[in-house]
Amino acid sequence: MRIVPDTSIIVSGGISKILEEEKLEEFPFTGVVIAEQIDEIIIPEAVIAELEAQANFGRISGFRGLAEIEKIVQIAKNKNIMVEFAGRRPGIDEIKLAKGGEIDNMIRDIAKAHNAILVTSDRVQGLIAKAKGIETIYVKPKMIKPEETKIMTFFTPDTASVHLREGVPPFAKRGKIGALKLVKLSDKPMSYEELSGIADEIIEAAKQDEESSIEIERKGATVVQLRDVRIAIAERPFSDRLEITAVRPIAKVSIEEYGVSEELKKRIVERQRGILIAGPPGAGKSTFAASVANYLLEHGYVVKTMESPRDLMVRDEITQYAPLEGDMALTSDILLLVRPDYTIYDELRRTSDFQVFADMRLAGVGMIGVTHATRAIDAVQRMIGRVELGVIPQVVDTVIFIEAGVISKVYELDFTVKVPSGMFEADLARPVIEVKDFESKKVEFEIYTFGEQVVVMPVESDERLKKAVESRFSEILDDFEVIVSGRKAIVKVPETKIPKILGKKGKRIKRLEEELKVSIDIVPKEQELAEPRIEETDKHYIIYAEGLEGRTVEVYADDEYLFSALVSGKGLIKVRKDKEAGRGLKIAKARNAKLKLKVVD
């Protein structure tokens, strides 16, 4: 009996199992092959070329297939079975068309030319070969359920991630979000063979399971989404040793459990917005993004996701899109035709990601992006240089910062034209992005251009600035009052002390402004005369205001304003009883109100 194995059966290790175990699960319309019946194994050069290309590209399947051929040759030699390599080597273009069936067709031609039995684990290959009259044996792949894979044995309910590395004992991170601890699972180091077997099992399970997929396959790196577990497999030449990292969300949280305020909920659902969810790795950003997606769905919005890999735990009604042909820009083209109300973009890292996010947002789609950041403001800074500065508030108007599984900061972005904080001249006015605390509405950062540079300037709070000014002035005066607004301070001092504060030619106040980095206005402090002496004649009330000669004052009864008057050169205010001001004084005296004079000029 002559057999011709194709690439699928070699990668799965089926031929060596035939030779060693002397049994094979049969395809419904073929017979069983037993090792003793095999006289010759013909391995097509097309198979060698395909495996070599995969190995050069760093794919595990290529290395596994080449190791299987070496094993077949060794077993066949011990069993006196002839091994022959036949057929021509395919060209580069034919290898590129392998997914289209070009290599499989060359393998079928060799089986037919040598009157041999084709052995395959590819159902499509088996059906086509049978249709062409080629005797075929289909080796049904062993069904591997994701929950039965060895990688899952390392997980417990509180395990967030598992870390396996060649030559090192296995580790896992366990606990709650924000309080994860690295735990050693065994003292025995893991071997390459053990890790390779786990990796093969993961890939095979992902291929067979409808809810799993191989998301990324690069030279030395493979990323698999096995149900809700994201698995990264790294090997040479990408990493120095074979390594498997499996990450699983340990919490599926609703938006209510994050303690989101009603005002923030209203902001999310009132209209399509541009929102960035930021935080350090492992803080729970993606979990929160999934909860927001489910919340929006419940409020009648059509929600889609853009992910690579697709690992958000969202409801079945939400479609999860991967990069189309490896390009998120192509995915965005499809999404604009689908017209979702909101799109969750997980994760924003490269410049192209931010540009796609901005394009979709400016097209009117509500966008929620997930990005890594150490501080909330860093999420905004990551957009600078990638998105035109003037349109950043139109692209992102809300930043939600997640830390240790909770919302620790929320910013809102506004666009205005003003003189930036710390600058005083009116001709320095320019477009400024104000980054405000969502709860207090206080501006914490300003973003603007200065020359050719983009400046992200923290804005000192009024309270901190007021304390700094008060502390410095207390070294000079005992009697003063400070009012702060933005980067401007108004200091009220007794009129007689103004020359002392200003200094010769204004040098002292200028030095204080430079030291405190604030514009300071010095104004006379309002003089008050509590309970002035008042006398009454037949036609007048006479108020004695000594020391306020020639000044305009306001007259108060308790805290109620009565009238304004000019103090005479003799320090008197005469008020006619038959006028409105006199009648007000009469009522005040009747209720024993305390009079108070406040200088206004």
LOLUM-361932 format. One record per residue (C-alpha): residue in three letters; x, y, z. Coordinates in steps of 0.2 Angstrom, whole numbers, padded with zeros to 4 digits, always signed. Each point is the difference from the previous one (the first is absolute). Layout:
# LOLUM-361932
ALAXYZ/...
# end
This chain:
# LOLUM-361932
MET+0000+0000+0000/ARG+0006+0017-0005/ILE-0006+0015+0010/VAL+0002+0019-0004/PRO-0002+0011+0016/ASP-0005+0018-0003/THR+0005+0015+0011/SER-0015-0001+0012/ILE+0003-0018+0005/ILE+0019+0003+0003/VAL-0003+0015+0011/SER-0013-0009+0010/GLY+0013-0015+0003/GLY-0012-0012-0008/ILE+0012-0010-0010/SER+0012-0004+0015/LYS-0015-0005+0010/ILE-0005-0012-0014/LEU+0018-0008+0000/GLU+0001-0001+0019/GLU-0018-0004+0005/GLU-0004-0010-0016/LYS-0018+0007-0001/LEU-0009+0014-0008/GLU-0017+0007+0002/GLU-0008-0002-0017/PHE-0009+0012-0012/PRO-0018-0006-0002/PHE+0003-0007-0018/THR+0018-0007+0002/GLY+0008-0015+0009/VAL+0012+0000+0014/VAL+0019+0001-0003/ILE+0011-0011+0011/ALA+0019+0003+0001/GLU+0005-0017-0006/GLN-0010+0003-0016/ILE+0011+0016-0005/ASP+0014-0004-0011/GLU+0004+0018-0005/ILE-0003+0018+0006/ILE+0001+0013-0014/ILE+0002+0017+0007/PRO-0003+0014-0013/GLU+0013+0014-0001/ALA-0015+0012+0000/VAL-0003-0006+0018/ILE+0019+0004+0005/ALA-0001+0017-0009/GLU-0016+0005+0009/LEU+0007-0005+0017/GLU+0016+0008-0003/ALA-0009+0016-0005/GLN-0010-0001+0016/ALA+0016-0003+0011/ASN+0009+0014-0008/PHE-0015+0011+0004/GLY+0002-0005+0018/ARG-0017-0010+0001/ILE-0001-0015+0012/SER-0008-0011-0013/GLY+0015+0001-0011/PHE+0012-0006+0013/ARG-0012-0013+0006/GLY-0002-0007-0018/LEU+0019+0000-0003/ALA+0002-0010+0017/GLU-0013-0012-0006/ILE+0008-0004-0016/GLU+0017-0003+0009/LYS-0010-0012+0012/ILE-0008-0009-0015/VAL+0016-0003-0009/GLN+0008-0007+0017/ILE-0015-0012+0003/ALA-0001-0005-0018/LYS+0018-0005+0000/ASN-0003-0011+0015/LYS-0015-0008-0008/ASN+0009-0002-0017/ILE-0013+0011-0008/MET+0007+0010-0015/VAL-0002+0019+0001/GLU+0001+0010-0017/PHE-0001+0018-0003/ALA-0009+0003-0017/GLY-0006+0014-0011/ARG+0006+0017-0004/ARG+0003+0014+0013/PRO-0013+0014-0002/GLY+0004+0018-0004/ILE-0002+0014+0012/ASP-0016+0005-0009/GLU-0007-0017+0002/ILE+0004+0000+0019/LYS-0008+0017+0002/LEU-0016-0008-0008/ALA+0001-0015+0013/LYS-0016+0006+0008/GLY-0009+0000-0016/GLY+0004-0019-0003/GLU+0015+0001-0012/ILE+0011-0011+0011/ASP-0014-0012+0004/ASN-0002-0002-0019/MET+0018-0004-0003/ILE-0001-0013+0014/ARG-0015-0008-0007/ASP+0009-0001-0017/ILE+0014-0010+0008/ALA-0012-0012+0008/LYS-0008-0003-0017/ALA+0016-0002-0009/HIS+0007-0013+0012/ASN-0016-0009+0002/ALA+0001+0003+0018/ILE-0012+0003+0014/LEU-0002+0018+0006/VAL+0000+0002+0019/THR-0007+0016+0006/SER-0008+0009+0015/ASP-0007+0013-0011/ARG-0018-0004-0003/VAL-0001+0011-0016/GLN+0016-0008-0007/GLY-0008-0017+0003/LEU-0016+0004-0008/ILE+0008+0007-0016/ALA+0012-0014-0001/LYS-0014-0013+0001/ALA-0010+0010-0013/LYS+0016-0001-0012/GLY+0000-0019+0003/ILE+0016+0000+0011/GLU-0001-0013+0014/THR+0000+0010+0016/ILE+0001-0003+0019/TYR-0007+0014+0011/VAL+0008+0000+0017/LYS-0013+0010+0011/PRO+0009+0012+0011/LYS-0001-0004+0019/MET-0014+0012+0007/ILE+0008+0011+0013/LYS-0012+0011+0010/PRO+0007+0016+0007/GLU-0005-0004+0018/GLU+0009-0017-0001/THR+0017+0008-0006/LYS+0014-0001+0012/ILE+0002+0019+0001/MET-0017+0001+0008/THR+0006-0012+0015/PHE+0011+0015+0006/PHE-0015+0011+0002/THR-0010+0002+0016/PRO-0015+0012+0002/ASP+0011+0014+0007/THR+0014-0003-0013/ALA+0002+0015-0012/SER+0015-0006-0010/VAL+0012-0015-0002/HIS+0018+0002-0005/LEU+0009-0016-0007/ARG+0019+0001-0005/GLU+0012-0012-0006/GLY+0012-0005+0014/VAL-0010+0009+0013/PRO-0013-0006+0012/PRO-0018+0006-0004/PHE-0007+0016+0008/ALA-0017+0007+0001/LYS-0008+0017+0005/ARG-0014-0002+0012/GLY-0011+0011+0011/LYS-0011+0015-0004/ILE+0003+0014-0012/GLY+0012+0012+0007/ALA+0006-0013+0013/LEU+0007-0014-0011/LYS+0014-0010+0007/LEU+0013-0011-0010/VAL-0001-0018+0006/LYS+0011-0014-0004/LEU-0010-0015-0005/SER+0014-0013+0000/ASP+0018-0002+0004/LYS+0004-0010-0015/PRO+0006+0009-0016/MET-0010-0002-0016/SER+0009-0009-0014/TYR-0001+0006-0019/GLU-0009-0017-0004/GLU-0013+0003+0013/LEU-0003+0018-0005/SER+0000-0004-0019/GLY-0014-0013+0004/ILE-0010+0012+0009/ALA+0002+0013-0014/ASP-0005-0013-0013/GLU-0015-0005+0010/ILE-0006+0019+0001/ILE+0002+0003-0018/GLU-0009-0016-0005/ALA-0014+0004+0013/ALA-0002+0017-0008/LYS-0002-0007-0017/GLN-0013-0012+0005/ASP-0011+0012+0011/GLU-0012+0012-0008/GLU+0002+0012+0014/SER+0019+0000-0001/SER+0012+0007-0013/ILE+0018+0003-0004/GLU+0001+0019+0000/ILE+0018+0003-0004/GLU+0014-0011-0008/ARG+0017+0008-0002/LYS+0018-0006-0001/GLY+0002-0007+0017/ALA-0016+0006+0007/THR-0018-0007+0000/VAL-0015+0008+0009/VAL-0015-0011+0003/GLN-0017+0004+0007/LEU-0006-0016+0009/ARG-0017+0005+0005/ASP+0002+0013+0013/VAL+0019-0003+0003/ARG+0013+0010-0011/ILE+0016-0010-0002/ALA+0016+0006-0007/ILE+0013-0013-0006/ALA+0017+0007-0002/GLU+0015-0010-0007/ARG+0017+0002-0009/PRO+0005+0011-0008/PHE-0013+0012+0007/SER+0004-0005+0018/ASP+0015-0008+0008/ARG-0010-0015+0006/LEU-0017-0008-0003/GLU-0013+0010+0011/ILE-0019-0001+0002/THR-0010+0013+0008/ALA-0018-0002+0003/VAL-0011+0014+0006/ARG-0018-0001+0005/PRO-0012+0013+0007/ILE-0004-0005+0019/ALA-0015+0012+0001/LYS-0015+0003-0012/VAL-0006+0017+0008/SER-0015+0010-0004/ILE+0002+0019-0002/GLU-0010+0002+0017/GLU+0014-0009+0009/TYR+0012+0013-0005/GLY-0009+0013+0010/VAL-0003+0011-0016/SER-0009+0016+0005/GLU-0017+0003-0008/GLU+0008+0016-0008/LEU+0013-0011-0009/LYS-0013-0013-0005/LYS-0010+0014-0008/ARG+0015+0007-0009/ILE+0004-0017-0008/VAL-0018-0003-0006/GLU-0006+0018-0004/ARG+0008+0000-0017/GLN+0014-0008-0010/ARG+0017+0005+0008/GLY+0018-0003-0001/ILE+0006-0008+0016/LEU+0017-0007+0005/ILE+0001-0013+0014/ALA+0018+0000+0006/GLY+0010-0008+0014/PRO+0016-0011+0003/PRO+0001-0018-0006/GLY-0011-0011+0010/ALA-0011+0014+0008/GLY-0016-0006-0007/LYS-0002+0011-0016/SER-0007-0013-0012/THR-0012-0007+0014/PHE-0007+0018+0002/ALA-0001+0002-0019/ALA-0010-0016-0001/SER-0012+0006+0013/VAL-0002+0017-0009/ALA-0004-0010-0016/ASN-0013-0010+0009/TYR-0007+0016+0008/LEU-0002+0009-0017/LEU-0008-0016-0007/GLU-0013+0000+0014/HIS-0004+0019-0004/GLY-0004-0004-0019/TYR+0017+0004-0008/VAL+0007-0011-0014/VAL+0017-0005+0007/LYS+0015-0008-0010/THR+0018-0003+0006/MET+0017+0001-0009/GLU+0012-0012+0008/SER+0017-0009-0002/PRO-0001-0012+0008/ARG-0019-0002+0002/ASP-0001-0002+0019/LEU-0013+0012+0007/MET-0014-0009+0010/VAL-0015+0008-0008/ARG-0018-0006-0003/ASP-0004-0011-0015/GLU-0009+0014-0009/ILE+0016+0010-0002/THR+0011-0005-0015/GLN+0018+0000+0003/TYR+0011+0004-0015/ALA+0018-0004-0003/PRO+0012+0009-0012/LEU-0006-0003-0017/GLU+0015-0008-0010/GLY+0011+0006+0015/ASP-0005+0018-0002/MET-0012+0010+0012/ALA-0003+0013-0013/LEU-0008-0013-0011/THR-0011-0005+0015/SER-0005+0018+0002/ASP-0006+0001-0018/ILE-0012-0014+0003/LEU-0006+0007+0017/LEU-0004+0017-0009/LEU-0011-0010-0011/VAL-0008-0010+0014/ARG-0003+0017+0009/PRO+0001-0005+0019/ASP-0005+0013+0013/TYR+0016-0004+0010/THR+0016-0009-0003/ILE+0012-0007+0013/TYR+0018+0001-0006/ASP+0011-0012+0010/GLU+0015+0005+0001/LEU+0007+0016-0006/ARG+0019-0001-0001/ARG+0007+0004-0017/THR-0002+0017-0010/SER-0011-0009-0012/ASP-0012-0005+0014/PHE-0002+0018+0005/GLN-0003+0005-0018/VAL-0013-0013-0003/PHE-0008+0005+0017/ALA+0000+0018-0005/ASP-0007-0003-0018/MET-0015-0010+0007/ARG-0003+0013+0013/LEU+0000+0014-0012/ALA-0012-0010-0011/GLY-0013+0001+0014/VAL+0002-0017+0008/GLY+0001-0001+0019/MET+0017-0006+0004/ILE+0007-0008+0016/GLY+0018-0004+0000/VAL+0011-0010+0012/THR+0018+0006+0003/HIS+0014-0003+0012/ALA+0005+0015+0010/THR+0008+0004+0017/ARG-0010+0015+0003/ALA-0017+0007-0006/ILE+0009+0014-0009/ASP+0012-0012-0009/ALA-0015-0007-0010/VAL-0003+0017-0007/GLN+0019+0003-0003/ARG+0001-0016-0010/MET-0011+0008-0013/ILE+0011+0015-0003/GLY+0009-0001-0016/ARG-0011-0014-0006/VAL-0016+0010-0001/GLU+0000+0018-0005/LEU+0000+0010+0016/GLY-0015+0011-0004/VAL-0011-0015-0003/ILE+0005-0010+0016/PRO-0016+0006+0010/GLN-0011-0005-0014/VAL+0008-0017-0001/VAL+0001-0003+0019/ASP-0011+0010+0012/THR+0001-0012+0015/VAL+0014-0009+0008/ILE-0003-0014+0013/PHE+0015-0006+0010/ILE-0001-0017+0008/GLU+0011-0005+0014/ALA+0000-0016+0010/GLY-0017-0004-0007/VAL-0009+0016+0004/ILE-0002+0017-0008/SER+0012+0012+0008/LYS-0001+0015-0012/VAL-0012+0007-0013/TYR+0005+0014-0012/GLU-0010+0010-0012/LEU+0008+0010-0014/ASP-0005+0017-0006/PHE+0007+0011-0014/THR+0001+0019+0002/VAL+0010+0015-0005/LYS+0009+0009+0015/VAL+0016+0006+0008/PRO+0008-0016+0007/SER+0002+0000+0019/GLY+0017+0007+0005/MET-0001+0013-0015/PHE-0006+0017+0003/GLU+0001+0010-0016/ALA-0017+0000-0010/ASP+0009-0002-0017/LEU+0006-0017+0006/ALA-0018-0007-0002/ARG-0001-0016-0010/PRO-0010-0016-0002/VAL+0001-0010+0016/ILE-0007-0018+0005/GLU-0006+0001+0018/VAL+0001-0017+0009/LYS-0013+0001+0014/ASP-0004-0011+0015/PHE-0017-0007-0004/GLU-0007+0002+0017/SER+0007+0017+0006/LYS+0001+0007-0018/LYS+0017+0008+0005/VAL+0013+0001-0013/GLU+0015-0011+0004/PHE+0010+0001-0016/GLU+0001+0011-0015/ILE+0007-0006-0017/TYR+0005+0013-0013/THR+0014+0004-0012/PHE+0015+0011+0005/GLY+0011+0004-0015/GLU+0001-0017-0009/GLN-0002-0010+0017/VAL-0016-0007+0007/VAL-0001+0004+0018/VAL-0010-0011+0013/MET+0000+0012+0015/PRO-0007-0004+0017/VAL-0011+0013+0007/GLU+0003+0004+0018/SER-0017+0000+0010/ASP-0006+0016+0007/GLU+0001-0006+0017/ARG+0018-0005-0001/LEU+0005+0016-0009/LYS-0010+0010+0013/LYS+0010-0008+0015/ALA+0016+0003-0009/VAL-0004+0019-0003/GLU-0006+0002+0018/SER+0016-0009+0007/ARG+0011+0012-0009/PHE-0010+0016+0004/SER-0001-0005+0018/GLU+0019+0003+0001/ILE-0003+0019-0005/LEU-0017+0005+0007/ASP-0012-0005+0014/ASP-0016+0008-0008/PHE-0004-0007-0017/GLU-0013-0010-0010/VAL+0004-0011-0015/ILE-0012-0005-0014/VAL+0006-0012-0013/SER-0008-0004-0017/GLY+0010-0011-0013/ARG+0018+0007+0000/LYS-0005+0017+0006/ALA+0000+0006+0019/ILE-0008+0015+0006/VAL+0008+0006+0017/LYS-0010+0013+0010/VAL+0011+0010+0012/PRO-0002+0016+0010/GLU+0002+0014-0012/THR+0015+0007+0010/LYS+0010-0016-0002/ILE-0002-0001-0019/PRO+0017+0009-0004/LYS+0009-0012+0012/ILE-0007-0015-0010/LEU+0003+0007-0017/GLY+0018+0005+0004/LYS+0011+0013-0009/LYS-0006+0001-0018/GLY-0010-0016+0003/LYS+0015-0011+0002/ARG-0006-0009+0016/ILE-0017-0005-0007/LYS+0008-0006-0017/ARG+0012-0011+0010/LEU-0015-0007+0010/GLU-0009-0004-0017/GLU+0015-0009-0006/GLU+0003-0009+0016/LEU-0018-0006+0001/LYS-0003-0001-0019/VAL-0016+0009+0001/SER-0007+0017-0005/ILE-0003+0011+0016/ASP-0012+0015+0000/ILE+0002+0011+0016/VAL-0016+0009+0005/PRO-0005+0011+0015/LYS-0008-0010+0013/GLU-0018+0005+0004/GLN+0000+0010+0016/GLU-0015-0004+0012/LEU-0006+0010+0015/ALA-0011-0011+0010/GLU-0014+0009+0011/PRO+0004+0018-0004/ARG-0007+0013+0012/ILE-0017+0007-0006/GLU-0010+0015+0006/GLU-0017+0006-0004/THR-0007+0018-0003/ASP-0017+0006-0005/LYS+0003-0003-0018/HIS+0016-0010-0001/TYR+0009-0015+0005/ILE+0019+0004+0002/ILE+0012-0015-0002/TYR+0018+0003+0007/ALA+0013-0007-0012/GLU+0017+0007+0007/GLY+0015-0006-0011/LEU-0011-0002-0016/GLU+0000+0018-0005/GLY-0004+0002-0019/ARG-0003-0019-0002/THR-0015-0008-0008/VAL-0007-0013+0012/GLU-0014-0013+0000/VAL-0012+0000+0015/TYR-0006-0017+0007/ALA-0012-0005+0013/ASP+0006-0016+0006/ASP+0004-0008-0017/GLU-0014+0009-0009/TYR+0006+0014-0012/LEU-0009+0017+0003/PHE+0008+0013-0011/SER+0016+0008-0005/ALA+0007+0017+0005/LEU+0015+0012-0001/VAL+0008+0004+0017/SER+0002+0019+0002/GLY+0017+0008+0004/LYS-0005+0001+0018/GLY-0003-0019+0000/LEU-0019+0001+0001/ILE-0014-0008-0010/LYS-0017+0010+0001/VAL-0015-0010-0005/ARG-0017+0009-0002/LYS-0014-0009+0010/ASP-0013+0003-0014/LYS+0011-0009-0013/GLU+0000-0019-0004/ALA+0017-0001+0008/GLY-0006+0008+0016/ARG-0015-0011+0001/GLY+0011-0015-0002/LEU+0011+0006+0015/LYS-0016+0002+0010/ILE-0005-0018-0003/ALA+0017-0006+0004/LYS+0001+0010+0017/ALA-0017-0007+0004/ARG+0005-0018-0001/ASN+0017+0004+0008/ALA+0010-0005-0015/LYS+0019+0003+0000/LEU+0006+0013-0012/LYS+0016-0003-0010/LEU+0009+0011-0013/LYS+0010-0008-0014/VAL+0012+0011-0011/VAL-0003-0002-0018/ASP+0011+0014-0007/
# end
